Amino acid sequence: MAQVLRVPKLDLPTILAAQNPQIDLRLEAYEASTRNFLKAISNYTQRALTEITNRKNAHVVEKKRVQEKIQQIESETNQCKVKEIELIAVLDKEQEEKKEAESSVAAFRRQLASIKEKCASVDVEIEQHRIITANLSREREREQSILGAHASRTVPELAHCEHVLQCAVEGIDKDKLLIQFSHIDPTDLNREFSLVIDVSSRSYKVPTTTPFLPTLPILLDELNENRDVYAFIKHVRQAFSSNQPTHLTFVALSFQNMKYSWASLLSILSVVAGINATQKIILANDDGWATSTIRALYDSFNAANFNVILSAPASDQSGTGSTSAIPTNRKTPCEFNSCPANSGPEGFNATDPRLNWVNSYPVDAVRWATETLAPQFWGMHLRSSLLVALTSEAIWDIRPAPEVYLQAARADAKASPPLTSQPTSPRGPQHHAPPQHLRVPALPLLPPGVTLNVNYPAVTGGCTAVSDFKWVLTRLQVTNAVDVETCGSNKLPKDQAVVEADGCYISVSVVNATTKMDVDAATQGAVYDRLSGMWSCIP
């Protein structure tokens, strides 16, 4: 703090008593004091201005802060007002919903009361229905007892029908029967053929068949007329069978340079797999239509109820191979005078039109049978399984090729007896024995394009009965190829070696129907497995 100059008090009497009274005003001190005062005033003023400025600045800042806060508060206030408006709207909506809910509750309460009244009424009806149900249950049990007794009588009939027809019958859905057949398609015995019978009304209906059956409407009309379900099932199976595509099986027979007996012939026939009493057979040879051999075959097949057509050359054509020509007019009598001269290019026996001759070669005789006689007698172009027994090497030139080509003992050419009577020429004691022992897998026997070449031994000594012969898988050519493994070896014996071996061994070679060469081991194995159970081994 600045020091304050104190002016001493004046002693006025003393001054006045002096000769020259003087008062020392001390102007320097006064000026100094004044300067100090002014300086202090200036400093004070500066400090005051600074403070005022600082306070002004602080006030401006505070005012700005307050203004911002005011704006924030106003913004929040506006938001609150908006929310308030929204809440008021929600509250109004809730009030309306509350009124609607109260109205709905009141309506539901009225409905509940009505439902309770209905429940009481329904309970009464339920009790009545329970009584009715109990009565119906007793009636149903009585009907089931009657149906059970009826089923116990019909089940054996149904089982027999299923066994005979190779079919199964089962119920599906309501009032519908599913009937499934098998063993119809010879290429796939497990292929299913089926139909569904609707028995819900007096008039039977068949909503579906697999595959499509064109004759179904006719069969269904017959069923509704005669009410014979078993006959309907049988006819449906026959219709399915008749719609199957052709499977043509050729079996070739060649009797060459060895003695002949009917025991060996019947043994030959046992290789014809899959033949049954409904099999259609075209029988042909190269020795002529009137020889005792082919007529005996014809008689044997007929005796076993086979459906046979004989078609062979008018005279002996042995050794003509695959020669073919258009049949011409027969200018001389047929062999053994079995037809007169000038009888035309083809002819048949007057008392048995299924005995036919063709004035040409064996191939032409077979062609005449397949293209003309089969449609004439069977009403179809070989639609069913077919066997052709042909005693000629020309068989190799027929397409499709034979499945089996047999070579066996040759019978000397003999005329058959008069065709108006049963053959009586000497043929051995077994010549009328029907080949009913043919019980082997169903057709087709072999893979496509494959043929069996079968060679028989000389029928002498102990090889005179069917049971004497044994089958051995062989090959035609001698090569280094690996064969199917049989009898502990993967090399098959040569066919001629088997035929010439001691014993009654029949060689069976699996060959390509086009090249006549042995097939590979896999194809040999397929045939071996297909004909399993018949094979033997040579010592």
C-alpha positions in Angstrom: 0.0 0.0 0.0 1.2 3.6 -0.8 2.5 5.5 2.1 0.2 8.5 3.1 2.0 11.7 3.7 0.6 13.3 6.8 0.9 17.2 7.0 1.7 18.4 10.5 -0.7 20.6 12.2 -0.1 24.3 11.8 0.5 26.3 14.9 -1.2 29.4 13.7 -0.4 31.6 16.7 3.3 30.9 16.4 3.2 31.7 12.7 1.4 35.0 13.3 3.9 35.9 16.0 6.8 35.7 13.6 8.1 38.9 12.0 7.5 37.5 8.5 4.8 35.0 9.0 5.1 32.2 6.4 3.3 29.0 6.0 5.2 26.1 4.4 2.6 24.6 2.1 4.9 21.8 1.1 3.8 21.9 -2.5 6.2 19.2 -3.5 4.8 16.9 -1.0 1.4 17.9 -2.2 2.2 17.4 -5.8 3.8 14.1 -5.0 0.7 13.2 -3.0 -1.5 14.3 -5.8 0.4 12.3 -8.3 0.2 9.3 -6.1 -3.5 9.9 -5.7 -4.1 10.3 -9.4 -2.0 7.2 -10.0 -4.0 5.3 -7.5 -7.2 6.6 -9.1 -5.9 5.5 -12.5 -4.9 2.0 -11.2 -8.3 1.7 -9.6 -9.9 2.7 -12.8 -8.0 0.2 -14.8 -8.8 -2.6 -12.3 -12.4 -1.6 -12.3 -12.5 -1.6 -16.1 -10.8 -5.0 -16.2 -13.2 -6.4 -13.6 -16.1 -4.9 -15.5 -14.8 -6.5 -18.7 -14.3 -9.8 -17.0 -17.7 -9.7 -15.5 -19.2 -8.7 -18.8 -17.5 -11.6 -20.6 -18.6 -14.0 -17.8 -22.1 -12.6 -18.1 -22.1 -13.1 -21.8 -21.0 -16.7 -21.5 -23.5 -17.4 -18.8 -26.2 -15.7 -20.8 -25.3 -17.9 -23.8 -25.3 -21.0 -21.6 -28.6 -20.1 -20.2 -29.9 -19.4 -23.7 -28.8 -22.8 -24.8 -30.3 -24.4 -21.8 -33.5 -22.6 -22.4 -33.5 -23.8 -26.0 -32.8 -27.4 -24.8 -35.6 -27.2 -22.3 -37.9 -25.8 -24.9 -37.0 -28.7 -27.3 -37.5 -31.2 -24.5 -40.8 -29.5 -23.7 -41.9 -29.8 -27.3 -41.0 -33.5 -27.3 -42.8 -34.0 -24.2 -45.8 -32.3 -25.7 -45.6 -34.6 -28.8 -45.4 -37.6 -26.5 -48.2 -36.4 -24.5 -50.3 -36.1 -27.6 -49.3 -39.6 -28.6 -50.0 -40.9 -25.2 -53.4 -39.2 -25.2 -54.1 -40.9 -28.6 -53.0 -44.3 -27.2 -55.1 -43.8 -24.1 -58.1 -42.9 -26.3 -57.5 -46.1 -28.4 -57.1 -48.2 -25.3 -60.3 -46.8 -24.0 -62.0 -47.7 -27.2 -60.5 -51.2 -27.1 -61.5 -51.6 -23.6 -65.1 -50.8 -24.5 -64.9 -53.3 -27.4 -63.3 -55.9 -25.2 -66.0 -55.4 -22.6 -68.6 -55.7 -25.3 -66.9 -58.9 -26.6 -66.7 -60.4 -23.1 -70.4 -59.7 -22.7 -71.1 -61.4 -26.0 -68.8 -64.4 -25.1 -70.6 -64.7 -21.9 -73.9 -64.9 -23.7 -72.4 -67.4 -26.1 -71.0 -69.4 -23.2 -74.3 -69.6 -21.6 -75.8 -70.7 -25.0 -73.1 -73.3 -25.4 -73.7 -74.7 -22.0 -77.3 -75.1 -22.9 -76.3 -76.8 -26.2 -73.8 -79.1 -24.3 -76.5 -80.2 -22.1 -78.5 -81.1 -25.1 -75.5 -82.7 -26.8 -74.8 -84.8 -23.7 -78.3 -86.2 -24.0 -77.7 -87.0 -27.7 -74.3 -88.6 -27.0 -75.9 -90.9 -24.5 -78.4 -91.8 -27.1 -75.7 -92.4 -29.7 -73.7 -94.5 -27.2 -76.7 -96.8 -26.9 -77.0 -96.9 -30.8 -73.2 -97.5 -31.1 -73.4 -100.4 -28.6 -76.2 -101.9 -30.7 -74.3 -101.4 -33.9 -71.1 -102.9 -32.4 -73.1 -106.0 -31.4 -74.4 -106.2 -35.0 -70.9 -105.7 -36.4 -69.5 -108.4 -34.3 -72.3 -110.7 -35.5 -71.5 -109.8 -39.1 -67.8 -110.2 -38.6 -68.5 -113.7 -37.2 -70.5 -114.5 -40.3 -67.8 -113.1 -42.6 -65.1 -114.9 -40.7 -66.9 -118.2 -41.1 -67.3 -117.4 -44.8 -63.6 -116.4 -45.1 -62.5 -119.7 -43.5 -64.3 -121.5 -46.3 -63.0 -119.3 -49.1 -59.3 -119.0 -47.9 -58.3 -122.4 -49.2 -60.0 -121.6 -52.6 -58.2 -118.2 -52.7 -54.8 -119.8 -51.7 -55.3 -122.4 -54.5 -56.2 -119.7 -57.0 -53.1 -117.6 -56.0 -50.9 -120.7 -56.4 -52.3 -121.8 -59.7 -52.4 -118.3 -61.2 -49.2 -117.0 -59.5 -51.0 -114.1 -58.1 -51.6 -112.4 -54.7 -54.9 -110.8 -53.5 -55.0 -108.2 -50.8 -57.3 -105.5 -49.6 -56.4 -101.9 -50.0 -58.4 -98.8 -48.9 -62.1 -99.4 -48.4 -63.8 -102.0 -50.5 -60.9 -102.4 -52.9 -58.9 -105.5 -53.8 -55.3 -105.4 -55.2 -54.5 -108.4 -57.4 -50.9 -108.8 -58.3 -49.6 -111.4 -60.9 -46.1 -112.7 -61.5 -44.4 -115.2 -63.9 -46.0 -113.5 -66.9 -43.1 -111.8 -68.6 -40.7 -114.6 -69.6 -37.7 -112.1 -69.5 -38.5 -111.0 -66.0 -40.5 -113.4 -63.9 -40.7 -111.0 -61.0 -42.2 -108.2 -63.0 -45.5 -107.1 -61.5 -48.8 -107.1 -63.4 -51.7 -105.8 -61.2 -55.1 -104.4 -61.1 -57.4 -102.9 -58.5 -61.1 -104.1 -58.2 -63.6 -101.8 -56.6 -66.3 -103.9 -54.9 -68.0 -101.1 -53.1 -71.2 -101.5 -55.2 -73.1 -104.2 -57.0 -71.4 -103.3 -60.2 -67.6 -104.1 -60.0 -65.2 -101.5 -61.2 -61.5 -101.6 -62.1 -60.0 -98.1 -61.5 -56.5 -99.0 -62.5 -54.3 -101.7 -64.1 -50.6 -102.0 -64.5 -49.7 -102.2 -67.4 -52.7 -101.0 -69.5 -55.0 -103.8 -70.5 -57.0 -103.1 -73.7 -59.5 -105.9 -73.2 -60.4 -104.9 -69.7 -63.8 -103.4 -70.5 -64.9 -106.7 -72.1 -63.6 -108.8 -69.2 -65.3 -106.4 -66.7 -68.6 -106.7 -68.4 -68.3 -110.5 -68.2 -67.5 -110.2 -64.5 -70.6 -108.1 -63.8 -72.7 -110.4 -65.7 -71.6 -113.8 -64.3 -70.2 -112.6 -60.9 -67.4 -115.2 -61.3 -64.4 -113.4 -59.7 -62.1 -116.4 -60.0 -62.8 -116.7 -63.8 -62.2 -112.9 -64.1 -58.8 -113.2 -62.4 -57.9 -116.1 -64.7 -59.0 -114.2 -67.8 -57.1 -111.1 -66.8 -53.9 -113.1 -66.4 -54.4 -114.6 -69.8 -55.0 -111.1 -71.2 -51.8 -109.9 -69.6 -49.9 -112.9 -71.0 -51.2 -112.4 -74.5 -50.0 -108.8 -74.6 -46.4 -109.8 -73.9 -43.9 -109.3 -76.8 -42.6 -112.2 -78.8 -39.8 -114.4 -77.4 -38.6 -116.7 -80.1 -36.6 -119.7 -78.9 -35.0 -122.0 -81.5 -33.8 -125.5 -80.6 -31.9 -127.3 -83.4 -31.7 -131.1 -83.6 -29.1 -132.8 -85.9 -28.9 -136.5 -86.1 -25.5 -137.4 -87.5 -23.6 -140.6 -88.3 -24.5 -142.6 -85.1 -27.0 -145.1 -84.2 -30.3 -143.8 -83.0 -32.7 -144.8 -80.1 -35.8 -143.1 -78.6 -34.1 -143.1 -75.2 -31.5 -140.7 -76.6 -34.2 -138.7 -78.3 -36.1 -138.2 -75.1 -32.9 -137.3 -73.4 -32.3 -134.7 -76.1 -35.7 -133.2 -75.4 -34.9 -132.8 -71.7 -32.6 -129.9 -72.6 -35.5 -127.8 -74.0 -35.9 -125.6 -71.0 -39.1 -123.8 -69.9 -41.5 -125.8 -72.1 -45.0 -126.2 -70.6 -48.3 -127.6 -71.9 -49.2 -124.2 -73.5 -46.0 -123.9 -75.5 -46.3 -123.3 -79.2 -43.8 -125.3 -81.2 -42.8 -125.2 -84.8 -41.2 -128.5 -85.7 -38.9 -128.8 -88.7 -36.0 -130.9 -90.1 -33.9 -131.4 -93.2 -34.8 -135.1 -93.9 -38.3 -134.3 -95.1 -41.8 -134.0 -93.6 -42.7 -137.7 -93.9 -39.8 -139.4 -92.1 -40.7 -141.4 -89.1 -38.3 -139.3 -86.9 -40.1 -136.0 -87.2 -43.5 -137.7 -87.2 -42.6 -139.4 -83.9 -41.6 -136.1 -82.4 -44.8 -134.6 -83.6 -46.8 -137.4 -82.0 -44.9 -137.1 -78.7 -45.4 -133.4 -78.4 -49.1 -133.7 -79.3 -49.5 -136.5 -76.7 -48.1 -134.0 -74.1 -50.7 -131.4 -75.2 -48.2 -129.1 -76.9 -49.4 -126.8 -79.6 -47.4 -128.1 -82.6 -47.0 -127.1 -86.3 -44.8 -129.3 -88.5 -43.2 -127.6 -91.5 -40.5 -129.4 -93.3 -39.1 -129.9 -96.9 -41.2 -132.1 -99.2 -38.2 -134.4 -99.7 -34.8 -135.0 -98.1 -32.7 -131.9 -98.2 -29.8 -133.1 -95.9 -26.5 -131.3 -96.7 -28.1 -128.3 -98.3 -26.8 -126.0 -95.5 -28.2 -122.5 -95.6 -29.5 -122.7 -99.2 -32.8 -120.9 -99.7 -35.1 -120.5 -102.7 -38.7 -119.5 -103.4 -40.9 -122.7 -103.2 -41.9 -123.9 -106.7 -44.6 -126.3 -108.0 -43.9 -129.9 -106.9 -43.6 -131.8 -110.2 -42.9 -135.2 -108.6 -44.5 -136.9 -105.6 -43.1 -136.0 -102.2 -40.8 -138.4 -100.4 -42.3 -141.8 -99.7 -45.1 -140.8 -102.0 -46.5 -138.7 -99.2 -48.0 -136.2 -101.6 -48.9 -136.5 -105.3 -47.1 -134.9 -108.2 -48.1 -131.3 -109.3 -49.3 -130.5 -105.7 -48.1 -126.9 -105.8 -45.3 -125.2 -103.9 -46.7 -126.0 -100.4 -49.1 -128.5 -99.0 -50.5 -130.2 -95.9 -52.0 -133.5 -94.8 -55.7 -133.8 -95.6 -56.6 -135.2 -92.1 -54.2 -133.0 -90.1 -53.5 -129.5 -91.6 -50.8 -128.9 -89.1 -48.6 -131.4 -91.0 -47.1 -129.2 -93.7 -44.5 -129.6 -96.5 -42.7 -126.9 -98.5 -41.1 -127.7 -101.9 -37.9 -125.9 -101.0 -35.1 -126.0 -98.4 -35.3 -126.2 -94.6 -34.9 -122.5 -94.1 -37.8 -121.8 -96.4 -39.9 -124.4 -94.5 -39.3 -122.6 -91.2 -40.0 -119.2 -92.9 -43.3 -120.6 -94.2 -44.2 -121.7 -90.7 -43.4 -118.4 -89.0 -44.9 -116.1 -91.6 -47.9 -118.0 -92.7 -48.8 -121.1 -90.6 -48.3 -119.4 -87.2 -50.8 -116.6 -87.9 -53.2 -119.2 -89.5 -53.3 -121.6 -86.5 -52.4 -119.3 -83.6 -53.9 -116.0 -84.8 -50.7 -114.1 -84.1 -47.2 -113.5 -85.5 -45.3 -115.5 -82.9 -46.5 -113.4 -80.0 -46.1 -116.3 -77.5 -43.0 -118.2 -76.6 -42.0 -120.4 -79.5 -39.8 -123.4 -79.9 -38.4 -124.5 -83.3 -36.8 -127.9 -83.5 -34.8 -128.0 -86.7 -32.5 -130.9 -87.8 -30.4 -128.9 -90.2 -27.3 -126.7 -90.1 -29.4 -124.1 -91.9 -30.6 -123.2 -88.5 -27.5 -121.0 -88.1 -28.9 -118.7 -90.9 -32.3 -118.1 -89.2 -32.7 -114.9 -87.2 -33.0 -114.9 -84.4 -30.5 -117.6 -84.0 -31.3 -120.9 -82.2 -30.8 -121.0 -78.4 -29.9 -124.7 -78.6 -28.3 -126.6 -81.4 -28.3 -130.3 -80.7 -26.3 -133.0 -82.5 -27.2 -136.6 -81.7 -27.5 -140.1 -83.2 -29.0 -140.2 -86.6 -31.9 -142.4 -87.5 -31.9 -144.0 -90.9 -34.6 -142.3 -93.1 -37.8 -144.3 -92.9 -41.2 -143.5 -94.2 -43.8 -142.7 -91.6 -46.9 -144.9 -91.7 -50.0 -143.8 -93.5 -50.9 -140.4 -92.1 -54.5 -141.3 -91.5 -53.4 -143.6 -88.6 -51.0 -143.5 -85.7 -47.4 -144.3 -86.7 -46.5 -147.9 -86.3 -43.0 -148.1 -87.8 -40.4 -149.6 -85.4 -39.3 -146.7 -83.1 -38.5 -148.5 -79.9 -40.6 -149.0 -76.8 -40.6 -145.3 -75.7 -41.7 -143.6 -78.9 -45.1 -142.5 -77.5 -43.7 -141.3 -74.2 -44.6 -137.6 -73.9 -41.8 -135.3 -72.8 -43.5 -134.4 -69.5 -40.1 -134.5 -67.7 -39.1 -131.1 -69.1 -38.9 -129.1 -65.8 -36.3 -126.3 -66.0 -36.2 -122.5 -65.8 -38.5 -120.3 -67.7 -37.6 -118.6 -71.0 -35.4 -117.0 -72.2 -32.7 -119.6 -71.5 -29.7 -117.6 -72.7 -28.4 -114.1 -73.0 -29.1 -112.4 -76.4 -26.9 -113.6 -79.3 -25.9 -116.7 -77.5 -26.4 -120.3 -78.6 -25.8 -123.7 -77.1 -24.1 -126.4 -79.2 -24.9 -129.8 -77.7 -23.2 -133.0 -78.8 -24.4 -136.5 -77.8 -22.2 -139.6 -77.6 -22.9 -142.8 -79.5 -25.9 -144.5 -78.0 -24.4 -147.9 -77.4 -23.8 -150.2 -74.5 -24.8 -148.5 -71.2 -25.9 -145.3 -72.8 -29.5 -146.3 -73.8 -31.7 -144.7 -71.1 -32.4 -141.1 -70.4 -30.9 -141.4 -66.9 -27.6 -142.6 -68.3 -26.6 -139.3 -69.8 -24.7 -136.5 -68.0 -24.1 -132.9 -69.1 -20.7 -131.4 -69.2 -19.9 -127.7 -70.0 -17.3 -127.6 -72.8 -15.8 -125.4 -75.5 -15.6 -125.8 -79.3 -12.2 -124.2 -80.0 -8.9 -124.9 -78.3 -7.4 -121.5 -77.2 -5.5 -120.0 -74.3 -8.6 -118.1 -73.1 -9.7 -118.4 -69.5 -13.1 -120.0 -69.1 -15.6 -120.1 -66.3 -14.3 -122.2 -63.4 -16.0 -125.6 -63.2 -14.8 -128.9 -61.8 -11.9 -127.2 -60.2 -10.4 -125.7 -63.4 -10.8 -122.5 -65.4 -10.2 -124.4 -68.7 -13.2 -126.2 -70.2 -12.6 -129.5 -72.0 -13.0 -129.8 -75.8 -16.5 -130.9 -76.8 -15.3 -133.8 -78.9 -13.1 -135.1 -76.1 -16.1 -135.2 -73.8 -18.3 -137.0 -76.3 -15.6 -139.6 -77.0 -14.8 -140.1 -73.3 -15.8 -143.3 -71.6 -19.3 -142.9 -70.2 -22.5 -141.2 -71.3 -21.3 -137.6 -71.4 -23.0 -134.9 -73.4 -21.0 -131.8 -74.3 -22.6 -128.4 -74.0 -20.7 -125.5 -75.5 -21.8 -121.8 -75.2 -21.1 -120.0 -78.5 -21.8 -116.7 -80.2 -24.8 -117.2 -82.4 -23.2 -115.1 -85.2 -19.6 -116.0 -85.2 -20.1 -119.6 -83.9 -17.1 -119.0 -81.6 -16.8 -119.7 -77.9 -18.1 -116.9 -75.7 -16.1 -115.3 -72.8 -16.0 -116.7 -69.3 -18.6 -114.2 -67.9 -21.2 -115.4 -70.5 -20.3 -119.0 -69.9 -20.9 -118.4 -66.2 -24.3 -116.8 -66.8 -25.4 -119.8 -68.7 -23.9 -122.2 -66.2 -25.8 -120.5 -63.4 -29.0 -120.3 -65.5 -28.9 -124.1 -66.0 -27.6 -124.9 -62.5 -28.3 -128.4 -61.1 -27.7 -130.3 -64.4 -23.9 -130.2 -64.7 -21.4 -133.0 -64.2 -17.7 -133.4 -64.4 -15.7 -136.0 -66.4 -13.1 -138.1 -64.5 
